[in-house]
């Protein structure tokens, strides 16, 4: 079973390949977690003491959602913005109770939490070194496949993704090929098996940061080049957040900041055209000069104003998990689970920093990686179920459990 779980980890970055499109979302990771969990429960009948925490979460989660439905009965949505919001499920907006997207999104959430749970059990039994090394090699393969797509397009002008088969909605491919132009030449933005460049950057970013703290220089260089070739604003924002956090909680604040600044200036000098194109792409989004920037601003404004127009209880508890999806995590969480839910989600990421008193180089790398994931989710990529975000939380919570209780 240890090997089976490690295989699940190795396959976890792959989001564009599914076992079948008859049932949506059957990625290798999701199918693997379902099989692994059922095998543990019904065949091995093995449980950790952490299972009680998992059951407690499920009870709180179900109670929270039922209370949200009760609030919807007491205070039906009256804002005109309600029908303008992005609903995940296809039902008409007037259907406000027990929307089907709650079931599907809840299943994704439960699988992610089961992954987190099994990671904690694994770390408790075998330590974190092996699982971290496996994760780095998994992301390296993920990145190399992206380079294959990039150079294949550069040499032939043709798309080359022969693995992806995932279909969403009414027949649309999951993700898309996107491009950028440099000196009149058309280049493919690296997306690999994540679906789109922003998701690719979001996946690679925390491993890039952790590789610096683990002295994995080859991975650091490989991941940095991949992040830049994604030309994703999420990648640049994430790197900027990392440098800011490095100043405040980094292991060697002055030295690392100085070296990072120097290397960045050198890279900027030798690749001026590329950085100018990347900069212009990001500025276009921020200044609403591109469709992507306009859409992001419109959807954030719509969902945030919907939250402002909601009843007091809906401001606190939200409308229902999995109901809406904006283009940022902050407004998505606000309208779905309210202030209380948003606060709980942020605390899940931030609390270990205050609970763990040790400040080793490795722990600081985990803190910075985890903080960066949270900030990117809130401002740019509203993906709550991506395995790597739960992987990093399992690493940091696993350290807390190890230091606090020694053994679960």
C-alpha positions in Angstrom: 0.0 0.0 0.0 2.9 2.3 0.6 4.0 1.9 -3.1 0.4 2.4 -4.3 0.2 5.7 -2.4 3.5 6.8 -3.7 2.3 6.2 -7.3 -0.8 8.3 -6.6 1.6 11.1 -5.5 3.7 10.8 -8.6 0.6 11.0 -10.8 -1.1 13.8 -8.8 0.0 16.8 -11.0 -1.7 15.3 -14.1 -5.1 17.1 -14.4 -5.8 16.8 -18.2 -5.9 13.0 -18.4 -8.9 11.0 -17.1 -9.8 7.3 -17.0 -13.2 8.0 -18.5 -15.2 11.1 -19.6 -18.5 9.4 -18.8 -18.2 10.5 -15.2 -16.5 13.9 -15.0 -13.3 14.4 -13.0 -11.9 10.8 -13.0 -8.3 11.9 -13.0 -5.7 9.4 -12.1 -5.3 11.1 -8.7 -9.0 11.0 -7.9 -9.4 7.4 -9.0 -6.3 6.4 -7.1 -7.5 8.1 -3.9 -10.9 6.4 -4.1 -9.3 3.0 -4.6 -6.7 3.5 -1.9 -9.3 4.7 0.6 -11.7 1.9 0.0 -8.9 -0.7 0.1 -7.8 0.7 3.5 -11.3 0.8 5.0 -12.9 -2.4 3.7 -9.9 -4.7 3.2 -7.0 -3.8 5.5 -9.4 -2.1 8.1 -6.5 0.1 9.1 -7.1 3.4 10.8 -4.9 6.0 12.4 -6.0 8.0 15.4 -6.3 10.9 12.9 -9.4 9.3 11.5 -11.4 10.9 14.4 -10.3 14.3 13.3 -11.4 13.5 9.7 -14.8 12.3 10.9 -15.2 15.4 13.1 -14.5 17.6 10.0 -17.1 15.8 8.0 -19.7 16.3 10.8 -18.9 20.0 11.0 -18.9 20.4 7.2 -22.3 18.8 6.8 -23.8 20.9 9.7 -22.3 24.0 8.2 -23.9 23.3 4.8 -27.3 22.5 6.3 -27.2 25.7 8.2 -26.4 27.6 5.0 -29.5 25.9 3.4 -31.6 27.0 6.4 -30.4 30.6 5.9 -31.3 30.4 2.2 -34.9 29.5 3.2 -35.1 32.3 5.7 -33.4 34.9 3.4 -33.9 34.0 -0.3 -31.4 35.9 -2.5 -32.9 39.2 -3.6 -29.9 40.9 -5.2 -29.9 41.2 -9.0 -26.2 40.2 -8.9 -27.2 36.7 -7.8 -28.2 35.8 -11.4 -25.1 37.4 -12.8 -22.7 35.3 -10.7 -20.8 32.3 -12.2 -22.6 29.2 -11.1 -20.7 26.0 -11.3 -23.7 23.7 -12.0 -26.1 24.3 -14.9 -29.3 24.6 -12.9 -31.2 27.8 -13.2 -30.2 30.5 -10.6 -33.7 30.3 -9.0 -32.9 26.8 -7.8 -31.1 27.8 -4.6 -31.3 24.7 -2.4 -29.0 21.7 -2.7 -27.5 22.5 -6.1 -25.8 19.6 -7.7 -22.4 21.4 -7.7 -22.4 21.1 -3.9 -22.2 17.3 -4.3 -19.5 17.3 -7.0 -17.4 20.0 -5.4 -17.8 18.3 -2.0 -16.5 15.0 -3.4 -13.4 16.8 -4.8 -12.9 18.4 -1.4 -13.2 15.1 0.5 -10.7 13.4 -1.9 -8.3 16.3 -1.3 -8.7 16.0 2.5 -8.3 12.2 2.3 -5.0 12.8 0.5 -4.0 15.2 3.3 -5.0 12.6 5.9 -3.1 9.8 4.2 0.0 12.0 3.8 0.0 12.7 7.5 -0.2 9.0 8.3 2.6 8.3 5.8 4.8 11.1 7.2 4.3 9.8 10.7 5.3 6.3 9.8 8.1 6.9 7.3 9.2 10.5 7.6 9.0 13.2 5.0 12.3 12.9 3.1 11.2 10.1 0.7 7.9 11.7 -0.1 9.4 15.1 -0.8 12.0 13.5 -3.2 9.2 11.7 -5.0 7.2 14.9 -5.3 10.2 16.7 -6.8 10.7 14.1 -9.4 7.0 14.1 -10.2 7.0 17.8 -10.8 10.3 17.5 -12.8 8.6 15.1 -15.2 5.6 17.4 -15.3 7.8 20.3 -16.2 9.8 18.3 -18.8 6.6 17.3 -20.6 5.8 21.0 -20.8 9.3 21.7 -22.3 8.5 18.9 -24.9 5.3 20.7 -25.9 7.2 24.1 -26.0 10.1 22.9 -28.2 7.9 20.8 -30.4 5.8 23.8 -31.2 8.9 25.9 -31.7 10.3 23.5 -34.2 7.2 22.4 -36.1 4.5 25.0 -35.3 2.2 22.1 -34.3 0.5 21.2 -31.0 1.9 18.1 -29.4 -0.2 17.1 -26.4 -0.8 13.4 -27.0 -1.8 12.6 -23.4 -4.6 14.9 -22.5 -8.2 13.7 -23.0 -10.3 15.4 -20.4 -13.6 16.9 -21.4 -15.6 19.4 -19.4 -19.0 20.9 -19.8 -20.8 19.9 -23.0 -17.7 18.7 -24.9 -15.0 21.3 -24.4 -11.4 20.3 -23.8 -10.0 20.9 -20.3 -7.6 23.8 -20.7 -6.2 25.2 -23.9 -3.0 26.1 -25.8 -2.0 29.7 -25.3 0.8 31.7 -26.9 3.0 34.8 -26.5 5.0 36.7 -29.1 8.7 37.7 -28.8 10.5 39.7 -31.6 7.7 38.7 -34.0 8.1 34.9 -33.2 5.1 33.0 -31.8 5.9 30.8 -28.7 3.8 28.4 -26.8 3.1 29.2 -23.2 4.1 26.2 -21.1 1.1 24.4 -19.6 2.1 20.7 -19.5 -0.6 18.5 -18.2 -2.2 21.2 -16.0 -4.6 22.5 -18.6 -3.5 26.1 -18.8 -0.3 28.2 -18.0 -1.7 29.7 -14.8 -2.5 26.2 -13.4 0.9 25.0 -14.4 2.7 27.9 -12.7 0.5 27.5 -9.6 1.6 23.8 -9.4 5.3 24.4 -9.9 5.7 27.6 -7.9 5.8 26.1 -4.3 8.3 23.4 -5.4 10.5 26.1 -6.9 10.5 27.8 -3.5 11.1 24.7 -1.5 13.9 23.5 -3.8 15.8 26.6 -2.8 15.6 25.7 0.9 16.4 22.1 0.2 19.5 23.0 -1.8 18.2 21.2 -4.9 19.8 23.6 -7.3 19.1 21.7 -10.5 15.4 21.6 -9.7 15.5 25.3 -8.8 16.9 26.2 -12.2 14.6 23.9 -14.1 11.5 25.1 -12.3 12.4 28.8 -12.6 12.9 28.6 -16.4 9.5 26.7 -16.7 7.8 29.4 -14.6 9.1 32.2 -16.8 8.2 30.4 -20.0 4.6 30.0 -18.8 4.5 33.8 -18.9 1.8 33.5 -16.3 1.0 36.5 -14.0 0.5 33.9 -11.2 4.2 32.8 -11.6 5.5 36.4 -11.5 3.2 37.4 -8.6 4.2 34.2 -6.7 8.0 34.9 -7.2 7.4 38.4 -6.0 5.5 37.2 -2.9 8.4 34.8 -2.2 11.0 37.6 -2.3 8.8 39.7 0.0 8.4 36.8 2.5 12.1 36.1 2.3 12.8 39.5 3.7 10.6 38.9 6.8 10.9 35.2 7.6 13.6 33.8 5.3 16.5 31.7 6.6 19.3 34.1 5.5 17.4 37.3 4.7 20.1 39.6 3.5 22.2 37.1 1.6 19.3 35.5 -0.2 17.6 38.8 -1.0 20.9 40.2 -2.3 21.6 37.2 -4.5 18.0 37.0 -5.7 18.0 40.7 -6.7 21.4 40.4 -8.4 20.4 37.3 -10.4 17.1 38.8 -11.4 18.9 42.0 -12.6 21.4 39.9 -14.6 18.6 37.8 -16.2 16.6 41.0 -16.9 19.7 42.5 -18.7 20.4 39.4 -20.9 16.8 38.7 -21.8 15.3 42.2 -22.0 12.9 41.5 -24.9 11.5 38.4 -23.2 11.0 40.2 -19.9 9.4 43.2 -21.7 6.9 40.9 -23.3 6.2 39.2 -20.0 5.9 42.6 -18.2 3.5 43.9 -20.9 1.3 40.8 -20.6 1.0 41.3 -16.8 0.4 45.0 -17.1 -2.4 44.4 -19.7 -4.2 42.2 -17.2 -3.8 44.6 -14.3 -4.7 47.7 -16.3 -7.7 45.8 -17.9 -6.1 46.2 -21.4 -6.6 42.5 -22.1 -9.8 40.4 -22.0 -8.3 38.3 -19.3 -7.8 41.3 -17.0 -11.3 42.7 -17.8 -12.9 39.3 -17.1 -11.1 39.0 -13.8 -12.1 42.4 -12.6 -15.7 42.0 -13.7 -16.1 38.6 -11.9 -14.4 39.8 -8.8 -16.6 42.9 -8.6 -19.7 40.9 -9.3 -19.1 38.3 -6.6 -17.8 40.7 -4.0 -20.8 43.0 -4.5 -23.1 40.0 -4.3 -21.5 39.3 -0.9 -22.0 42.9 0.1 -25.7 42.8 -0.9 -26.3 39.6 1.1 -28.0 39.3 4.4 -25.9 39.5 7.6 -26.0 35.7 8.1 -25.1 35.0 4.5 -22.1 37.4 4.9 -20.9 35.2 7.8 -21.8 31.7 6.4 -22.1 32.1 2.6 -24.6 30.6 0.2 -23.3 27.1 -0.1 -20.0 25.4 -0.8 -19.5 24.8 -4.5 -22.2 27.1 -5.7 -20.1 29.8 -7.3 -16.7 30.2 -9.0 -15.1 33.5 -9.5 -11.6 34.1 -11.0 -10.0 34.7 -7.6 -10.2 32.6 -4.4 -11.0 35.5 -2.2 -14.4 36.4 -3.7 -15.1 32.7 -4.5 -14.7 31.7 -0.8 -16.6 34.8 0.5 -19.8 34.0 -1.5 -19.6 30.2 -1.0 -18.7 29.9 2.7 -18.7 33.4 4.1 -16.4 35.2 6.4 -16.2 32.2 8.8 -15.4 29.8 6.1 -12.8 32.1 4.6 -11.2 32.6 8.0 -11.1 28.9 8.7 -9.5 28.2 5.3 -6.8 30.9 5.9 -6.1 29.6 9.4 -5.5 26.1 8.0 -2.6 27.5 6.1 -1.3 30.0 8.6 -1.8 28.4 12.0 1.3 26.0 11.9 3.5 29.1 11.7 2.3 30.2 15.2 2.1 26.6 16.6 5.6 25.5 15.6 8.3 27.3 17.6 11.3 25.8 15.8 12.6 27.9 12.8 14.9 25.6 10.9 15.8 26.2 7.3 13.5 23.5 6.1 10.5 24.8 8.2 11.0 28.3 6.9 10.9 27.0 3.3 7.6 25.2 4.1 6.2 28.4 5.7 7.1 30.5 2.7 5.9 27.9 0.2 2.6 27.6 2.0 2.0 31.3 2.4 2.7 31.8 -1.3 0.2 29.1 -2.2 -2.5 30.8 -0.1 -1.9 34.3 -1.4 -1.9 33.1 -5.1 -5.2 31.2 -4.5 -6.8 34.3 -2.9 -5.8 36.7 -5.6 -5.3 34.7 -8.8 -6.1 31.0 -9.0 -9.3 29.8 -7.2 -8.3 26.2 -7.2 -9.1 24.6 -3.8 -8.6 21.0 -4.6 -5.1 20.9 -6.3 -3.1 18.1 -4.7 0.0 20.1 -4.3 -1.6 22.7 -2.0 -2.7 19.8 0.3 0.7 18.2 0.0 2.4 21.3 1.4 -0.1 21.6 4.2 0.4 18.0 5.1 4.2 18.6 5.3 3.8 21.5 7.6 1.1 20.0 9.8 3.1 16.7 9.8 6.0 18.6 11.3 3.6 20.1 14.0 2.3 16.6 14.8 5.9 15.2 15.0 7.1 17.9 17.2 4.1 18.0 19.4 3.1 14.4 19.8 6.1 12.5 18.4 3.8 9.8 17.1 0.1 9.9 16.0 
